[in-house]
Amino acid sequence: MTVVSETLTDAAGNPETKPLTFFIEQIRESASGTSTISVKRVDAPVVGGVLTVNLDPGPARVEWRGKTYAIIVPVSATPVRLWPLIDAGLPAPGLGEPGFVRNAGGIARIQRTTVANYAAIPSKDPETLYITFES
């Protein structure tokens, strides 16, 4: 099981009070391979504005205030945040809209370059994702 934990607030910073509901759409085998996971909906309380729930790793859905989001719960020995799971499952913006690539942090720019030019860069920027191609 993976612990999903997140501080939840409204736009004014007030603690969230409504439970979130987690479920899967089709039965599946557990991540450990020792059981079958049902489609039963699980209401996860928010205590003092903090959600904490144990979930079987794998595809799931979370419903919160009338909206449903597809998530994939990772295998993790330490708690994971909910927002990155929701963000990773959001659809890509439409053609021509900004934000096609969702940056989860740590990348400030992307640079396309030849393999030769990449090799010649004396000090590579750790915040740049280099995409190389043969010239």
C-alpha positions as CSV (number, residue, x, y, z in Angstrom):
1,M,0.0,0.0,0.0
2,T,1.1,3.6,-0.6
3,V,0.2,6.5,1.6
4,V,-1.2,9.5,-0.2
5,S,-1.1,12.6,1.9
6,E,-1.8,16.2,1.0
7,T,-2.7,19.4,2.8
8,L,-6.0,20.7,1.1
9,T,-7.3,24.3,1.3
10,D,-9.7,26.5,-0.5
11,A,-8.6,29.5,-2.6
12,A,-8.6,31.6,0.6
13,G,-6.3,29.2,2.4
14,N,-9.0,27.8,4.7
15,P,-8.6,24.0,5.4
16,E,-10.7,21.7,3.3
17,T,-13.4,19.7,5.1
18,K,-15.1,17.5,2.6
19,P,-13.8,13.9,2.1
20,L,-12.4,12.8,-1.2
21,T,-13.5,9.6,-2.8
22,F,-11.1,7.1,-4.3
23,F,-12.2,4.2,-6.6
24,I,-11.2,2.1,-9.6
25,E,-13.4,1.6,-12.6
26,Q,-12.7,-2.1,-13.2
27,I,-11.5,-4.8,-10.8
28,R,-7.8,-5.6,-11.0
29,E,-5.2,-7.5,-9.2
30,S,-3.4,-5.8,-6.4
31,A,0.1,-4.5,-6.9
32,S,1.4,-7.2,-4.5
33,G,-0.4,-9.9,-6.6
34,T,-2.0,-11.3,-3.5
35,S,-5.6,-10.1,-3.9
36,T,-8.2,-8.6,-6.2
37,I,-9.1,-4.9,-5.8
38,S,-12.9,-4.2,-6.0
39,V,-14.6,-1.2,-7.4
40,K,-15.9,-0.2,-4.0
41,R,-15.7,3.6,-3.5
42,V,-13.6,4.7,-0.5
43,D,-14.4,7.9,1.2
44,A,-11.1,9.4,2.7
45,P,-11.7,12.0,5.4
46,V,-9.9,15.3,5.5
47,V,-8.8,15.9,9.1
48,G,-7.7,19.5,9.9
49,G,-7.2,20.1,6.2
50,V,-5.0,17.1,5.7
51,L,-5.9,14.1,3.6
52,T,-4.1,10.8,4.4
53,V,-5.2,7.6,2.8
54,N,-3.6,4.2,2.1
55,L,-4.1,3.0,-1.5
56,D,-3.1,0.0,-3.5
57,P,-0.6,1.1,-6.2
58,G,-2.0,1.3,-9.7
59,P,-4.6,3.1,-11.7
60,A,-7.4,4.8,-9.7
61,R,-9.7,7.7,-9.8
62,V,-10.2,10.5,-7.2
63,E,-13.5,12.4,-6.9
64,W,-13.4,15.8,-5.2
65,R,-16.2,18.3,-5.0
66,G,-17.9,17.0,-8.1
67,K,-14.8,16.6,-10.3
68,T,-13.1,13.3,-11.1
69,Y,-9.4,12.8,-11.9
70,A,-7.6,9.8,-13.2
71,I,-4.4,9.0,-11.2
72,I,-1.8,6.3,-11.0
73,V,-0.7,5.6,-7.4
74,P,3.0,4.7,-7.4
75,V,4.7,2.0,-5.3
76,S,6.3,4.1,-2.6
77,A,7.6,3.3,0.9
78,T,7.2,7.0,1.8
79,P,4.0,9.1,1.5
80,V,3.3,10.7,-1.8
81,R,1.4,14.0,-2.5
82,L,-1.9,13.9,-4.3
83,W,-1.4,17.0,-6.5
84,P,1.5,15.5,-8.6
85,L,-0.7,12.4,-9.2
86,I,-3.6,14.6,-10.4
87,D,-1.3,16.8,-12.5
88,A,0.3,13.9,-14.3
89,G,-3.2,12.6,-15.3
90,L,-4.5,15.8,-16.7
91,P,-5.1,15.9,-20.4
92,A,-2.7,17.7,-22.6
93,P,-3.9,21.2,-23.7
94,G,-5.4,21.5,-27.2
95,L,-3.3,22.1,-30.3
96,G,-1.6,25.5,-30.2
97,E,-2.4,26.1,-26.5
98,P,0.5,26.8,-24.2
99,G,1.6,24.3,-21.7
100,F,1.8,21.1,-23.8
101,V,4.6,19.8,-21.6
102,R,3.8,19.7,-17.9
103,N,6.8,20.6,-15.9
104,A,6.8,18.7,-12.6
105,G,9.8,20.8,-11.4
106,G,13.5,21.1,-12.1
107,I,13.4,21.9,-15.8
108,A,13.5,25.5,-16.8
109,R,14.1,25.1,-20.6
110,I,14.3,22.5,-23.3
111,Q,17.0,22.7,-26.0
112,R,17.2,20.8,-29.2
113,T,20.8,20.3,-30.4
114,T,23.0,18.0,-32.4
115,V,24.9,15.2,-30.7
116,A,28.2,17.0,-31.7
117,N,27.0,20.3,-30.3
118,Y,25.8,18.7,-27.1
119,A,29.2,17.0,-26.6
120,A,30.9,20.4,-27.1
121,I,29.0,22.1,-24.3
122,P,31.7,22.6,-21.6
123,S,29.3,22.9,-18.7
124,K,25.8,21.6,-19.2
125,D,22.9,23.4,-17.4
126,P,21.2,21.1,-14.9
127,E,17.9,22.8,-15.5
128,T,18.0,22.3,-19.3
129,L,16.6,19.2,-20.9
130,Y,18.7,18.5,-23.9
131,I,17.1,16.7,-26.9
132,T,19.8,15.5,-29.2
133,F,19.7,14.4,-32.9
134,E,22.2,13.3,-35.4
135,S,23.2,16.1,-37.8
